[in-house]
Amino acid sequence: MLRYTLMRLGIFAGCFVVVWGLVYSGIVPRGYGASNFMWLCLLALVISAPISFVVLRRERDRASVKVVERVDRMKAGFAANAAQEDEADDASRAQGQAPQAS
């Protein structure tokens, strides 16, 4: 996941440098007043998003598999904890004790 994030940040940084060069050379218009930096960031973001979507497809798929595996492990852990609580509750009911609220 960190690798994907760093690769995406690298693509954005590259696009930012290209956009800055285009604005500096006058090919792309500058932003108004102090908004030039925001204009550069937004333009670089709009350009880098589709590039990242196409170029980083395999890395995104690998990251999503890792996320799914982590979610499945968490679900299994929650199910195991719920099963332990159910067993403890059943055992206390079998002994005639009132279940404790948690």
PDB file as gemmi writes it, atoms N, CA and C in Angstrom:
CRYST1    1.000    1.000    1.000  90.00  90.00  90.00 P 1                      
ATOM      1  N   MET A   1       0.819  -1.189   0.000  1.00  0.00           N  
ATOM      2  CA  MET A   1       0.000   0.000   0.000  1.00  0.00           C  
ATOM      3  C   MET A   1       0.868   1.260   0.000  1.00  0.00           C  
ATOM      4  N   LEU A   2       1.938   1.222   0.776  1.00  0.00           N  
ATOM      5  CA  LEU A   2       2.848   2.368   0.822  1.00  0.00           C  
ATOM      6  C   LEU A   2       3.518   2.562  -0.537  1.00  0.00           C  
ATOM      7  N   ARG A   3       3.849   1.448  -1.172  1.00  0.00           N  
ATOM      8  CA  ARG A   3       4.486   1.531  -2.485  1.00  0.00           C  
ATOM      9  C   ARG A   3       3.569   2.215  -3.491  1.00  0.00           C  
ATOM     10  N   TYR A   4       2.293   1.837  -3.498  1.00  0.00           N  
ATOM     11  CA  TYR A   4       1.322   2.443  -4.404  1.00  0.00           C  
ATOM     12  C   TYR A   4       1.197   3.940  -4.136  1.00  0.00           C  
ATOM     13  N   THR A   5       1.135   4.300  -2.862  1.00  0.00           N  
ATOM     14  CA  THR A   5       1.005   5.708  -2.493  1.00  0.00           C  
ATOM     15  C   THR A   5       2.215   6.513  -2.953  1.00  0.00           C  
ATOM     16  N   LEU A   6       3.404   5.952  -2.750  1.00  0.00           N  
ATOM     17  CA  LEU A   6       4.617   6.652  -3.169  1.00  0.00           C  
ATOM     18  C   LEU A   6       4.701   6.772  -4.693  1.00  0.00           C  
ATOM     19  N   MET A   7       4.281   5.733  -5.396  1.00  0.00           N  
ATOM     20  CA  MET A   7       4.288   5.794  -6.860  1.00  0.00           C  
ATOM     21  C   MET A   7       3.298   6.852  -7.351  1.00  0.00           C  
ATOM     22  N   ARG A   8       2.152   6.907  -6.718  1.00  0.00           N  
ATOM     23  CA  ARG A   8       1.157   7.900  -7.106  1.00  0.00           C  
ATOM     24  C   ARG A   8       1.645   9.320  -6.813  1.00  0.00           C  
ATOM     25  N   LEU A   9       2.287   9.485  -5.683  1.00  0.00           N  
ATOM     26  CA  LEU A   9       2.860  10.784  -5.333  1.00  0.00           C  
ATOM     27  C   LEU A   9       3.956  11.173  -6.330  1.00  0.00           C  
ATOM     28  N   GLY A  10       4.748  10.197  -6.773  1.00  0.00           N  
ATOM     29  CA  GLY A  10       5.777  10.469  -7.764  1.00  0.00           C  
ATOM     30  C   GLY A  10       5.200  10.927  -9.089  1.00  0.00           C  
ATOM     31  N   ILE A  11       4.116  10.303  -9.515  1.00  0.00           N  
ATOM     32  CA  ILE A  11       3.458  10.714 -10.765  1.00  0.00           C  
ATOM     33  C   ILE A  11       2.918  12.133 -10.614  1.00  0.00           C  
ATOM     34  N   PHE A  12       2.327  12.432  -9.456  1.00  0.00           N  
ATOM     35  CA  PHE A  12       1.820  13.783  -9.227  1.00  0.00           C  
ATOM     36  C   PHE A  12       2.956  14.799  -9.259  1.00  0.00           C  
ATOM     37  N   ALA A  13       4.078  14.467  -8.609  1.00  0.00           N  
ATOM     38  CA  ALA A  13       5.217  15.392  -8.582  1.00  0.00           C  
ATOM     39  C   ALA A  13       5.750  15.631  -9.995  1.00  0.00           C  
ATOM     40  N   GLY A  14       5.826  14.575 -10.792  1.00  0.00           N  
ATOM     41  CA  GLY A  14       6.272  14.737 -12.172  1.00  0.00           C  
ATOM     42  C   GLY A  14       5.334  15.626 -12.970  1.00  0.00           C  
ATOM     43  N   CYS A  15       4.045  15.416 -12.803  1.00  0.00           N  
ATOM     44  CA  CYS A  15       3.061  16.249 -13.499  1.00  0.00           C  
ATOM     45  C   CYS A  15       3.137  17.695 -13.017  1.00  0.00           C  
ATOM     46  N   PHE A  16       3.384  17.878 -11.720  1.00  0.00           N  
ATOM     47  CA  PHE A  16       3.500  19.225 -11.186  1.00  0.00           C  
ATOM     48  C   PHE A  16       4.673  19.960 -11.824  1.00  0.00           C  
ATOM     49  N   VAL A  17       5.801  19.266 -11.972  1.00  0.00           N  
ATOM     50  CA  VAL A  17       6.980  19.895 -12.580  1.00  0.00           C  
ATOM     51  C   VAL A  17       6.699  20.254 -14.038  1.00  0.00           C  
ATOM     52  N   VAL A  18       6.036  19.352 -14.748  1.00  0.00           N  
ATOM     53  CA  VAL A  18       5.709  19.624 -16.155  1.00  0.00           C  
ATOM     54  C   VAL A  18       4.756  20.811 -16.256  1.00  0.00           C  
ATOM     55  N   VAL A  19       3.721  20.834 -15.418  1.00  0.00           N  
ATOM     56  CA  VAL A  19       2.758  21.937 -15.445  1.00  0.00           C  
ATOM     57  C   VAL A  19       3.448  23.249 -15.073  1.00  0.00           C  
ATOM     58  N   TRP A  20       4.325  23.214 -14.071  1.00  0.00           N  
ATOM     59  CA  TRP A  20       5.055  24.414 -13.691  1.00  0.00           C  
ATOM     60  C   TRP A  20       5.877  24.935 -14.869  1.00  0.00           C  
ATOM     61  N   GLY A  21       6.528  24.014 -15.585  1.00  0.00           N  
ATOM     62  CA  GLY A  21       7.303  24.427 -16.749  1.00  0.00           C  
ATOM     63  C   GLY A  21       6.432  25.037 -17.833  1.00  0.00           C  
ATOM     64  N   LEU A  22       5.261  24.469 -18.047  1.00  0.00           N  
ATOM     65  CA  LEU A  22       4.352  25.001 -19.062  1.00  0.00           C  
ATOM     66  C   LEU A  22       3.825  26.382 -18.666  1.00  0.00           C  
ATOM     67  N   VAL A  23       3.520  26.570 -17.395  1.00  0.00           N  
ATOM     68  CA  VAL A  23       3.040  27.871 -16.935  1.00  0.00           C  
ATOM     69  C   VAL A  23       4.176  28.897 -16.977  1.00  0.00           C  
ATOM     70  N   TYR A  24       5.349  28.485 -16.560  1.00  0.00           N  
ATOM     71  CA  TYR A  24       6.498  29.396 -16.554  1.00  0.00           C  
ATOM     72  C   TYR A  24       6.856  29.854 -17.970  1.00  0.00           C  
ATOM     73  N   SER A  25       6.726  28.943 -18.940  1.00  0.00           N  
ATOM     74  CA  SER A  25       7.059  29.303 -20.320  1.00  0.00           C  
ATOM     75  C   SER A  25       5.927  30.060 -21.013  1.00  0.00           C  
ATOM     76  N   GLY A  26       4.754  30.118 -20.384  1.00  0.00           N  
ATOM     77  CA  GLY A  26       3.647  30.879 -20.946  1.00  0.00           C  
ATOM     78  C   GLY A  26       2.720  30.081 -21.838  1.00  0.00           C  
ATOM     79  N   ILE A  27       2.943  28.780 -21.976  1.00  0.00           N  
ATOM     80  CA  ILE A  27       2.076  27.940 -22.807  1.00  0.00           C  
ATOM     81  C   ILE A  27       0.711  27.764 -22.146  1.00  0.00           C  
ATOM     82  N   VAL A  28       0.718  27.602 -20.822  1.00  0.00           N  
ATOM     83  CA  VAL A  28      -0.517  27.482 -20.041  1.00  0.00           C  
ATOM     84  C   VAL A  28      -0.662  28.771 -19.235  1.00  0.00           C  
ATOM     85  N   PRO A  29      -1.875  29.325 -19.165  1.00  0.00           N  
ATOM     86  CA  PRO A  29      -2.041  30.605 -18.445  1.00  0.00           C  
ATOM     87  C   PRO A  29      -1.792  30.467 -16.944  1.00  0.00           C  
ATOM     88  N   ARG A  30      -1.321  31.548 -16.352  1.00  0.00           N  
ATOM     89  CA  ARG A  30      -1.086  31.602 -14.913  1.00  0.00           C  
ATOM     90  C   ARG A  30      -2.407  31.806 -14.168  1.00  0.00           C  
ATOM     91  N   GLY A  31      -2.384  31.472 -12.861  1.00  0.00           N  
ATOM     92  CA  GLY A  31      -3.527  31.766 -12.017  1.00  0.00           C  
ATOM     93  C   GLY A  31      -3.544  33.239 -11.675  1.00  0.00           C  
ATOM     94  N   TYR A  32      -4.648  33.698 -11.139  1.00  0.00           N  
ATOM     95  CA  TYR A  32      -4.780  35.107 -10.768  1.00  0.00           C  
ATOM     96  C   TYR A  32      -4.132  35.369  -9.422  1.00  0.00           C  
ATOM     97  N   GLY A  33      -3.253  36.341  -9.360  1.00  0.00           N  
ATOM     98  CA  GLY A  33      -2.642  36.769  -8.100  1.00  0.00           C  
ATOM     99  C   GLY A  33      -1.936  35.647  -7.369  1.00  0.00           C  
ATOM    100  N   ALA A  34      -2.334  35.453  -6.111  1.00  0.00           N  
ATOM    101  CA  ALA A  34      -1.699  34.451  -5.261  1.00  0.00           C  
ATOM    102  C   ALA A  34      -2.246  33.043  -5.502  1.00  0.00           C  
ATOM    103  N   SER A  35      -3.192  32.879  -6.411  1.00  0.00           N  
ATOM    104  CA  SER A  35      -3.783  31.568  -6.653  1.00  0.00           C  
ATOM    105  C   SER A  35      -2.979  30.723  -7.626  1.00  0.00           C  
ATOM    106  N   ASN A  36      -1.821  31.189  -8.065  1.00  0.00           N  
ATOM    107  CA  ASN A  36      -1.046  30.455  -9.055  1.00  0.00           C  
ATOM    108  C   ASN A  36      -0.631  29.076  -8.542  1.00  0.00           C  
ATOM    109  N   PHE A  37      -0.190  28.980  -7.274  1.00  0.00           N  
ATOM    110  CA  PHE A  37       0.215  27.682  -6.722  1.00  0.00           C  
ATOM    111  C   PHE A  37      -0.964  26.711  -6.696  1.00  0.00           C  
ATOM    112  N   MET A  38      -2.144  27.193  -6.297  1.00  0.00           N  
ATOM    113  CA  MET A  38      -3.331  26.336  -6.273  1.00  0.00           C  
ATOM    114  C   MET A  38      -3.688  25.889  -7.692  1.00  0.00           C  
ATOM    115  N   TRP A  39      -3.562  26.784  -8.651  1.00  0.00           N  
ATOM    116  CA  TRP A  39      -3.823  26.460 -10.045  1.00  0.00           C  
ATOM    117  C   TRP A  39      -2.876  25.353 -10.518  1.00  0.00           C  
ATOM    118  N   LEU A  40      -1.602  25.470 -10.172  1.00  0.00           N  
ATOM    119  CA  LEU A  40      -0.625  24.450 -10.549  1.00  0.00           C  
ATOM    120  C   LEU A  40      -0.977  23.092  -9.924  1.00  0.00           C  
ATOM    121  N   CYS A  41      -1.342  23.112  -8.646  1.00  0.00           N  
ATOM    122  CA  CYS A  41      -1.693  21.857  -7.958  1.00  0.00           C  
ATOM    123  C   CYS A  41      -2.924  21.207  -8.578  1.00  0.00           C  
ATOM    124  N   LEU A  42      -3.957  21.996  -8.825  1.00  0.00           N  
ATOM    125  CA  LEU A  42      -5.183  21.440  -9.402  1.00  0.00           C  
ATOM    126  C   LEU A  42      -4.950  20.894 -10.810  1.00  0.00           C  
ATOM    127  N   LEU A  43      -4.213  21.620 -11.606  1.00  0.00           N  
ATOM    128  CA  LEU A  43      -3.924  21.160 -12.961  1.00  0.00           C  
ATOM    129  C   LEU A  43      -3.083  19.884 -12.941  1.00  0.00           C  
ATOM    130  N   ALA A  44      -2.098  19.829 -12.056  1.00  0.00           N  
ATOM    131  CA  ALA A  44      -1.274  18.616 -11.931  1.00  0.00           C  
ATOM    132  C   ALA A  44      -2.108  17.441 -11.438  1.00  0.00           C  
ATOM    133  N   LEU A  45      -3.039  17.693 -10.539  1.00  0.00           N  
ATOM    134  CA  LEU A  45      -3.911  16.629 -10.032  1.00  0.00           C  
ATOM    135  C   LEU A  45      -4.817  16.088 -11.134  1.00  0.00           C  
ATOM    136  N   VAL A  46      -5.391  16.979 -11.917  1.00  0.00           N  
ATOM    137  CA  VAL A  46      -6.278  16.560 -13.014  1.00  0.00           C  
ATOM    138  C   VAL A  46      -5.507  15.759 -14.054  1.00  0.00           C  
ATOM    139  N   ILE A  47      -4.267  16.110 -14.293  1.00  0.00           N  
ATOM    140  CA  ILE A  47      -3.473  15.386 -15.283  1.00  0.00           C  
ATOM    141  C   ILE A  47      -2.954  14.060 -14.720  1.00  0.00           C  
ATOM    142  N   SER A  48      -2.541  14.048 -13.444  1.00  0.00           N  
ATOM    143  CA  SER A  48      -1.937  12.843 -12.877  1.00  0.00           C  
ATOM    144  C   SER A  48      -2.957  11.753 -12.545  1.00  0.00           C  
ATOM    145  N   ALA A  49      -4.212  12.107 -12.298  1.00  0.00           N  
ATOM    146  CA  ALA A  49      -5.214  11.103 -11.924  1.00  0.00           C  
ATOM    147  C   ALA A  49      -5.426  10.048 -13.006  1.00  0.00           C  
ATOM    148  N   PRO A  50      -5.710  10.426 -14.262  1.00  0.00           N  
ATOM    149  CA  PRO A  50      -5.892   9.375 -15.267  1.00  0.00           C  
ATOM    150  C   PRO A  50      -4.592   8.629 -15.584  1.00  0.00           C  
ATOM    151  N   ILE A  51      -3.462   9.319 -15.488  1.00  0.00           N  
ATOM    152  CA  ILE A  51      -2.190   8.626 -15.716  1.00  0.00           C  
ATOM    153  C   ILE A  51      -1.981   7.564 -14.648  1.00  0.00           C  
ATOM    154  N   SER A  52      -2.227   7.903 -13.387  1.00  0.00           N  
ATOM    155  CA  SER A  52      -2.094   6.939 -12.294  1.00  0.00           C  
ATOM    156  C   SER A  52      -3.071   5.787 -12.458  1.00  0.00           C  
ATOM    157  N   PHE A  53      -4.280   6.085 -12.900  1.00  0.00           N  
ATOM    158  CA  PHE A  53      -5.289   5.053 -13.066  1.00  0.00           C  
ATOM    159  C   PHE A  53      -4.837   3.997 -14.070  1.00  0.00           C  
ATOM    160  N   VAL A  54      -4.210   4.417 -15.141  1.00  0.00           N  
ATOM    161  CA  VAL A  54      -3.782   3.485 -16.186  1.00  0.00           C  
ATOM    162  C   VAL A  54      -2.447   2.833 -15.831  1.00  0.00           C  
ATOM    163  N   VAL A  55      -1.472   3.636 -15.423  1.00  0.00           N  
ATOM    164  CA  VAL A  55      -0.113   3.128 -15.217  1.00  0.00           C  
ATOM    165  C   VAL A  55      -0.010   2.242 -13.971  1.00  0.00           C  
ATOM    166  N   LEU A  56      -0.730   2.554 -12.937  1.00  0.00           N  
ATOM    167  CA  LEU A  56      -0.598   1.841 -11.663  1.00  0.00           C  
ATOM    168  C   LEU A  56      -1.670   0.785 -11.443  1.00  0.00           C  
ATOM    169  N   ARG A  57      -2.247   0.279 -12.508  1.00  0.00           N  
ATOM    170  CA  ARG A  57      -3.328  -0.702 -12.385  1.00  0.00           C  
ATOM    171  C   ARG A  57      -2.873  -1.954 -11.632  1.00  0.00           C  
ATOM    172  N   ARG A  58      -1.727  -2.522 -12.007  1.00  0.00           N  
ATOM    173  CA  ARG A  58      -1.253  -3.750 -11.343  1.00  0.00           C  
ATOM    174  C   ARG A  58      -0.951  -3.500  -9.870  1.00  0.00           C  
ATOM    175  N   GLU A  59      -0.315  -2.386  -9.584  1.00  0.00           N  
ATOM    176  CA  GLU A  59       0.026  -2.070  -8.196  1.00  0.00           C  
ATOM    177  C   GLU A  59      -1.243  -1.836  -7.364  1.00  0.00           C  
ATOM    178  N   ARG A  60      -2.243  -1.213  -7.951  1.00  0.00           N  
ATOM    179  CA  ARG A  60      -3.513  -0.991  -7.255  1.00  0.00           C  
ATOM    180  C   ARG A  60      -4.201  -2.324  -6.978  1.00  0.00           C  
ATOM    181  N   ASP A  61      -4.146  -3.246  -7.930  1.00  0.00           N  
ATOM    182  CA  ASP A  61      -4.744  -4.569  -7.720  1.00  0.00           C  
ATOM    183  C   ASP A  61      -4.034  -5.315  -6.593  1.00  0.00           C  
ATOM    184  N   ARG A  62      -2.696  -5.231  -6.555  1.00  0.00           N  
ATOM    185  CA  ARG A  62      -1.950  -5.873  -5.467  1.00  0.00           C  
ATOM    186  C   ARG A  62      -2.313  -5.261  -4.121  1.00  0.00           C  
ATOM    187  N   ALA A  63      -2.430  -3.955  -4.076  1.00  0.00           N  
ATOM    188  CA  ALA A  63      -2.784  -3.287  -2.820  1.00  0.00           C  
ATOM    189  C   ALA A  63      -4.190  -3.676  -2.375  1.00  0.00           C  
ATOM    190  N   SER A  64      -5.112  -3.793  -3.322  1.00  0.00           N  
ATOM    191  CA  SER A  64      -6.485  -4.155  -2.946  1.00  0.00           C  
ATOM    192  C   SER A  64      -6.556  -5.593  -2.434  1.00  0.00           C  
ATOM    193  N   VAL A  65      -5.733  -6.489  -2.971  1.00  0.00           N  
ATOM    194  CA  VAL A  65      -5.696  -7.867  -2.469  1.00  0.00           C  
ATOM    195  C   VAL A  65      -5.213  -7.872  -1.023  1.00  0.00           C  
ATOM    196  N   LYS A  66      -4.197  -7.070  -0.717  1.00  0.00           N  
ATOM    197  CA  LYS A  66      -3.699  -6.992   0.654  1.00  0.00           C  
ATOM    198  C   LYS A  66      -4.764  -6.445   1.596  1.00  0.00           C  
ATOM    199  N   VAL A  67      -5.508  -5.446   1.145  1.00  0.00           N  
ATOM    200  CA  VAL A  67      -6.568  -4.872   1.983  1.00  0.00           C  
ATOM    201  C   VAL A  67      -7.661  -5.903   2.235  1.00  0.00           C  
ATOM    202  N   VAL A  68      -8.043  -6.650   1.209  1.00  0.00           N  
ATOM    203  CA  VAL A  68      -9.078  -7.674   1.367  1.00  0.00           C  
ATOM    204  C   VAL A  68      -8.608  -8.757   2.341  1.00  0.00           C  
ATOM    205  N   GLU A  69      -7.345  -9.175   2.229  1.00  0.00           N  
ATOM    206  CA  GLU A  69      -6.817 -10.176   3.157  1.00  0.00           C  
ATOM    207  C   GLU A  69      -6.846  -9.658   4.591  1.00  0.00           C  
ATOM    208  N   ARG A  70      -6.477  -8.403   4.791  1.00  0.00           N  
ATOM    209  CA  ARG A  70      -6.484  -7.826   6.132  1.00  0.00           C  
ATOM    210  C   ARG A  70      -7.903  -7.758   6.686  1.00  0.00           C  
ATOM    211  N   VAL A  71      -8.866  -7.384   5.861  1.00  0.00           N  
ATOM    212  CA  VAL A  71     -10.263  -7.318   6.305  1.00  0.00           C  
ATOM    213  C   VAL A  71     -10.776  -8.713   6.647  1.00  0.00           C  
ATOM    214  N   ASP A  72     -10.411  -9.715   5.844  1.00  0.00           N  
ATOM    215  CA  ASP A  72     -10.836 -11.084   6.137  1.00  0.00           C  
ATOM    216  C   ASP A  72     -10.258 -11.582   7.456  1.00  0.00           C  
ATOM    217  N   ARG A  73      -8.978 -11.242   7.731  1.00  0.00           N  
ATOM    218  CA  ARG A  73      -8.378 -11.636   9.016  1.00  0.00           C  
ATOM    219  C   ARG A  73      -9.102 -10.965  10.183  1.00  0.00           C  
ATOM    220  N   MET A  74      -9.455  -9.695  10.003  1.00  0.00           N  
ATOM    221  CA  MET A  74     -10.164  -8.986  11.071  1.00  0.00           C  
ATOM    222  C   MET A  74     -11.543  -9.591  11.292  1.00  0.00           C  
ATOM    223  N   LYS A  75     -12.233  -9.944  10.220  1.00  0.00           N  
ATOM    224  CA  LYS A  75     -13.554 -10.574  10.356  1.00  0.00           C  
ATOM    225  C   LYS A  75     -13.445 -11.906  11.078  1.00  0.00           C  
ATOM    226  N   ALA A  76     -12.405 -12.689  10.740  1.00  0.00           N  
ATOM    227  CA  ALA A  76     -12.211 -13.979  11.404  1.00  0.00           C  
ATOM    228  C   ALA A  76     -11.925 -13.776  12.885  1.00  0.00           C  
ATOM    229  N   GLY A  77     -11.144 -12.758  13.215  1.00  0.00           N  
ATOM    230  CA  GLY A  77     -10.867 -12.461  14.621  1.00  0.00           C  
ATOM    231  C   GLY A  77     -12.117 -12.048  15.379  1.00  0.00           C  
ATOM    232  N   PHE A  78     -12.947 -11.229  14.758  1.00  0.00           N  
ATOM    233  CA  PHE A  78     -14.207 -10.826  15.391  1.00  0.00           C  
ATOM    234  C   PHE A  78     -15.127 -12.024  15.579  1.00  0.00           C  
ATOM    235  N   ALA A  79     -15.177 -12.907  14.589  1.00  0.00           N  
ATOM    236  CA  ALA A  79     -16.016 -14.101  14.701  1.00  0.00           C  
ATOM    237  C   ALA A  79     -15.516 -15.004  15.818  1.00  0.00           C  
ATOM    238  N   ALA A  80     -14.188 -15.156  15.943  1.00  0.00           N  
ATOM    239  CA  ALA A  80     -13.634 -15.983  17.018  1.00  0.00           C  
ATOM    240  C   ALA A  80     -13.960 -15.382  18.381  1.00  0.00           C  
ATOM    241  N   ASN A  81     -13.843 -14.061  18.504  1.00  0.00           N  
ATOM    242  CA  ASN A  81     -14.181 -13.405  19.776  1.00  0.00           C  
ATOM    243  C   ASN A  81     -15.661 -13.573  20.103  1.00  0.00           C  
ATOM    244  N   ALA A  82     -16.510 -13.447  19.103  1.00  0.00           N  
ATOM    245  CA  ALA A  82     -17.946 -13.623  19.329  1.00  0.00           C  
ATOM    246  C   ALA A  82     -18.242 -15.054  19.757  1.00  0.00           C  
ATOM    247  N   ALA A  83     -17.553 -16.023  19.154  1.00  0.00           N  
ATOM    248  CA  ALA A  83     -17.757 -17.419  19.526  1.00  0.00           C  
ATOM    249  C   ALA A  83     -17.316 -17.654  20.972  1.00  0.00           C  
ATOM    250  N   GLN A  84     -16.208 -17.068  21.390  1.00  0.00           N  
ATOM    251  CA  GLN A  84     -15.755 -17.201  22.773  1.00  0.00           C  
ATOM    252  C   GLN A  84     -16.772 -16.601  23.739  1.00  0.00           C  
ATOM    253  N   GLU A  85     -17.310 -15.449  23.392  1.00  0.00           N  
ATOM    254  CA  GLU A  85     -18.305 -14.826  24.260  1.00  0.00           C  
ATOM    255  C   GLU A  85     -19.562 -15.679  24.340  1.00  0.00           C  
ATOM    256  N   ASP A  86     -19.975 -16.258  23.209  1.00  0.00           N  
ATOM    257  CA  ASP A  86     -21.159 -17.115  23.219  1.00  0.00           C  
ATOM    258  C   ASP A  86     -20.930 -18.354  24.074  1.00  0.00           C  
ATOM    259  N   GLU A  87     -19.728 -18.946  23.978  1.00  0.00           N  
ATOM    260  CA  GLU A  87     -19.421 -20.123  24.792  1.00  0.00           C  
ATOM    261  C   GLU A  87     -19.413 -19.779  26.274  1.00  0.00           C  
ATOM    262  N   ALA A  88     -18.829 -18.637  26.620  1.00  0.00           N  
ATOM    263  CA  ALA A  88     -18.797 -18.222  28.026  1.00  0.00           C  
ATOM    264  C   ALA A  88     -20.200 -17.953  28.536  1.00  0.00           C  
ATOM    265  N   ASP A  89     -21.035 -17.339  27.706  1.00  0.00           N  
ATOM    266  CA  ASP A  89     -22.414 -17.065  28.090  1.00  0.00           C  
ATOM    267  C   ASP A  89     -23.187 -18.369  28.277  1.00  0.00           C  
ATOM    268  N   ASP A  90     -23.012 -19.307  27.359  1.00  0.00           N  
ATOM    269  CA  ASP A  90     -23.692 -20.606  27.468  1.00  0.00           C  
ATOM    270  C   ASP A  90     -23.230 -21.363  28.709  1.00  0.00           C  
ATOM    271  N   ALA A  91     -21.930 -21.277  29.005  1.00  0.00           N  
ATOM    272  CA  ALA A  91     -21.407 -21.972  30.184  1.00  0.00           C  
ATOM    273  C   ALA A  91     -21.975 -21.370  31.467  1.00  0.00           C  
ATOM    274  N   SER A  92     -22.085 -20.070  31.534  1.00  0.00           N  
ATOM    275  CA  SER A  92     -22.618 -19.440  32.748  1.00  0.00           C  
ATOM    276  C   SER A  92     -24.106 -19.723  32.896  1.00  0.00           C  
ATOM    277  N   ARG A  93     -24.824 -19.807  31.784  1.00  0.00           N  
ATOM    278  CA  ARG A  93     -26.255 -20.152  31.865  1.00  0.00           C  
ATOM    279  C   ARG A  93     -26.428 -21.604  32.310  1.00  0.00           C  
ATOM    280  N   ALA A  94     -25.541 -22.464  31.870  1.00  0.00           N  
ATOM    281  CA  ALA A  94     -25.630 -23.875  32.251  1.00  0.00           C  
ATOM    282  C   ALA A  94     -25.374 -24.040  33.743  1.00  0.00           C  
ATOM    283  N   GLN A  95     -24.557 -23.187  34.332  1.00  0.00           N  
ATOM    284  CA  GLN A  95     -24.267 -23.265  35.762  1.00  0.00           C  
ATOM    285  C   GLN A  95     -25.330 -22.539  36.588  1.00  0.00           C  
ATOM    286  N   GLY A  96     -26.274 -21.891  35.934  1.00  0.00           N  
ATOM    287  CA  GLY A  96     -27.344 -21.213  36.645  1.00  0.00           C  
ATOM    288  C   GLY A  96     -27.017 -19.799  37.048  1.00  0.00           C  
ATOM    289  N   GLN A  97     -25.934 -19.242  36.545  1.00  0.00           N  
ATOM    290  CA  GLN A  97     -25.570 -17.876  36.872  1.00  0.00           C  
ATOM    291  C   GLN A  97     -26.151 -16.939  35.823  1.00  0.00           C  
ATOM    292  N   ALA A  98     -26.451 -15.733  36.249  1.00  0.00           N  
ATOM    293  CA  ALA A  98     -26.938 -14.707  35.292  1.00  0.00           C  
ATOM    294  C   ALA A  98     -25.762 -14.223  34.467  1.00  0.00           C  
ATOM    295  N   PRO A  99     -25.973 -14.011  33.179  1.00  0.00           N  
ATOM    296  CA  PRO A  99     -24.879 -13.500  32.329  1.00  0.00           C  
ATOM    297  C   PRO A  99     -24.529 -12.077  32.726  1.00  0.00           C  
ATOM    298  N   GLN A 100     -23.245 -11.757  32.642  1.00  0.00           N  
ATOM    299  CA  GLN A 100     -22.782 -10.414  32.969  1.00  0.00           C  
ATOM    300  C   GLN A 100     -22.838  -9.535  31.754  1.00  0.00           C  
ATOM    301  N   ALA A 101     -23.330  -8.337  31.962  1.00  0.00           N  
ATOM    302  CA  ALA A 101     -23.396  -7.367  30.862  1.00  0.00           C  
ATOM    303  C   ALA A 101     -22.012  -6.791  30.612  1.00  0.00           C  
ATOM    304  N   SER A 102     -21.656  -6.659  29.340  1.00  0.00           N  
ATOM    305  CA  SER A 102     -20.338  -6.088  29.044  1.00  0.00           C  
ATOM    306  C   SER A 102     -20.432  -4.791  28.328  1.00  0.00           C  
TER     307      SER A 102                                                      
END                                                                             
